[in-house]
Amino acid sequence: MDVLLFGCGRVGKAFCELMCRKSDMLKRASISLVGVATKSRGCIYNPHGIDVDDMLRWESITGRIDALSRGGCSVIQDSNEMLRDIDYDVLVDCTPSDFDLGEPARSIIIKAIQKGKHVITANTAAMSLYFDEIMNEALEMGVKVLYEATVLSGTPLFSLVRDGLPGCRIKRFEGILNGTCNYILSIMEMGCSFDEALLETQRRGLSEQNPWVDIDGLEAAAKTVIVAKSLMGLNVGMSQVHVKGIRNVTPQAIEDAKRRGGKLKLLSRVEVNADDLDITVNPEILSMSHPLTYLEGFSVGALLLTDMIGEICVSGSGSGPKETSYSLLRDLLSLKGR
């Protein structure tokens, strides 16, 4: 199975590094990276498979993906040409999320689907804004779109429900979906102000270039929409999510939560009661009996209420590029096994 990678930023590079570490396993599975396309650092193609370790070594020296122009590699001038002309089986999309328009990820994904290619994506924005269009197009073309990496980074959620809970209906979803916000709130519990916690998060490289996408709850809201559509079959959009981020959380609010016997967390919730839909992203005080209360630092997790076996909780200790890249690999291996 030949893979075309679009985007080689933090997540894309982590995916390449993971492919190097798991090269023997991927070789046995006949999976190879044949193309890498970037917006400003070049594009390369090798129908016989790119030496990913060599590519990363040259990229670290030159800052260019297309510095590797040996061993059968061809330099491609235009990323659109990669989508249109090269031969591949599955597109792995690691382009940055644009929460206003969902581009260029939407166009890249749709073009790949229309060429009859499978798609694996980490792009939360595109999947939250165009979930129905993308999945309907895939259904029509008879290809798969997998998006495990869009919500809980490396922690399985969609594959857990798909493969582990067949026949179960998800009645309620609660999640801590943004690791940056959870880290900031954890630091504030130690006595820091919001500004001090944010600076520490940025110093450690744990936030996006625009941290307010995280802090104002936009990324968590997009993830919540994907969950509502995918796991609960709800026809919802971003405009229906009641969002309040953590920008105005004060040390006093943190202390108040402690006095009330709980912890303040940015919680995503999706629940259907009779004809009423509750879909929110808000800072909430969780009691010490709530399974998600104990997620600290950069951890993320989800609590699902099912109609057949009650509550199920999943969590992961990290939500960075390394964890996200694992979800991409897991989807790739799942696709290969289907």
Buried (B, 14 or more C-beta within 10 A) or exposed (E): BBBBBBBBBBBBBBBBBBBBEBBEEBEEBEBBBBBBBBBEBBBBBBBEBBBBBBBBEBBEEEEBBBBBBEEEBEBBEEBBEBBEEBEBBBBBBBBBBBBEEBBBBBBBBBBBBBEEBBBBBBBBBBBBBBBEBBBEBBEEBEBBBBBBBBBBBBBBBBBBBBEEBEEBEBBBBBBBBBBBBBBBBBBBBEEBEBEBBBEBBBEEEBBBEEBBBBBBBBBBBBBBBBBBBBBBEBEBBBEBBEBBBBEEBEBEBBBEBEEEEBBBBBBBBBBBEEEEBEBBBBBBBBEEEBBBBEBBBBBBBBBBBBEEEEEBEBBBBBBBBBBBBBBBBBBBBBBBEE
